[in-house]
Amino acid sequence: MRSNKEKILNFVAKIPYGKVTTYGRIAKAIGLKSPRTVGKVLHHNPNPKRFPCHRVVFCDGKLSPSFAFGGIKEQMNLLKKEGISFVFGKVDLNSSLM
């Protein structure tokens, strides 16, 4: 049986380039009660290139102020490089949600 950490990282590894998902959607998909568990695991991501945690955002499209790999500006830069659209500083979930 896989651990929650493995389930979360495997899910994140499957988020396509140019798309995002939310902490809550990941939690629901793998049967977790709290999206915070997802955030805690991703904050200690062992390999951000393999597990692109910059593609995970809050349910309203906001970025994480505690993004562990360069802060909120770096997360926004990474997403913009992938063609993600922003509206008033939030990810446009209508066009970018996986």
C-alpha positions as CSV (number, residue, x, y, z in Angstrom):
1,M,0.0,0.0,0.0
2,R,1.3,3.4,-1.0
3,S,1.7,6.2,1.5
4,N,-0.2,9.5,1.2
5,K,3.1,11.2,0.3
6,E,3.6,8.8,-2.6
7,K,0.0,9.2,-3.8
8,I,0.3,13.0,-3.7
9,L,3.6,13.1,-5.5
10,N,2.4,10.6,-8.2
11,F,-0.7,12.7,-8.7
12,V,1.4,15.9,-9.1
13,A,3.7,14.2,-11.5
14,K,0.7,13.7,-13.9
15,I,-0.3,17.4,-14.0
16,P,0.3,18.4,-17.7
17,Y,2.5,21.2,-18.7
18,G,0.3,24.4,-19.0
19,K,-2.4,23.1,-16.6
20,V,-3.0,23.5,-12.9
21,T,-5.0,21.8,-10.2
22,T,-5.9,22.6,-6.6
23,Y,-4.8,21.2,-3.3
24,G,-8.5,20.2,-2.7
25,R,-8.8,18.4,-6.0
26,I,-5.7,16.4,-5.2
27,A,-7.0,15.6,-1.7
28,K,-10.4,14.5,-3.0
29,A,-8.9,12.4,-5.8
30,I,-6.7,10.4,-3.5
31,G,-9.1,10.2,-0.6
32,L,-7.6,12.6,1.9
33,K,-9.8,14.6,4.3
34,S,-7.7,17.8,4.2
35,P,-6.1,19.7,1.3
36,R,-3.5,20.9,4.0
37,T,-2.0,17.5,3.9
38,V,-1.2,18.0,0.2
39,G,0.3,21.4,0.9
40,K,2.5,20.0,3.7
41,V,3.9,17.2,1.5
42,L,4.5,19.6,-1.4
43,H,6.3,22.0,0.8
44,H,9.0,19.2,1.2
45,N,8.9,18.1,-2.4
46,P,12.1,16.1,-3.0
47,N,12.3,16.8,-6.7
48,P,10.4,19.8,-8.1
49,K,11.3,19.0,-11.7
50,R,9.8,15.5,-11.4
51,F,6.9,16.6,-9.2
52,P,5.9,20.1,-10.6
53,C,4.3,21.4,-7.4
54,H,4.2,24.9,-8.9
55,R,1.1,23.7,-10.8
56,V,-0.9,23.3,-7.6
57,V,-2.9,26.4,-6.5
58,F,-5.6,27.3,-4.0
59,C,-9.3,26.7,-5.0
60,D,-9.8,30.3,-5.9
61,G,-6.7,30.4,-8.1
62,K,-4.4,32.2,-5.6
63,L,-0.8,31.1,-5.4
64,S,0.8,29.9,-2.3
65,P,2.7,32.6,-0.4
66,S,4.9,29.8,1.1
67,F,5.9,28.3,-2.2
68,A,9.1,26.5,-1.1
69,F,11.0,26.9,-4.3
70,G,11.5,30.7,-4.6
71,G,8.3,32.2,-3.3
72,I,5.1,33.4,-4.9
73,K,6.8,35.4,-7.6
74,E,8.8,32.4,-8.8
75,Q,5.7,30.2,-8.8
76,M,3.9,32.9,-11.0
77,N,6.9,33.1,-13.3
78,L,7.0,29.3,-13.8
79,L,3.3,29.2,-14.5
80,K,3.5,32.1,-17.0
81,K,6.3,30.4,-18.8
82,E,3.9,27.5,-19.3
83,G,1.2,29.8,-20.7
84,I,-1.0,30.0,-17.7
85,S,-3.3,33.0,-17.7
86,F,-3.8,35.3,-14.6
87,V,-6.7,37.5,-13.8
88,F,-6.2,40.1,-11.0
89,G,-3.1,38.1,-9.7
90,K,-4.9,34.7,-9.6
91,V,-4.7,31.8,-12.0
92,D,-7.5,31.8,-14.5
93,L,-9.0,28.5,-13.5
94,N,-11.5,28.6,-16.4
95,S,-8.7,28.2,-18.9
96,S,-6.0,26.4,-16.9
97,L,-7.6,23.8,-14.7
98,M,-6.8,20.2,-15.4
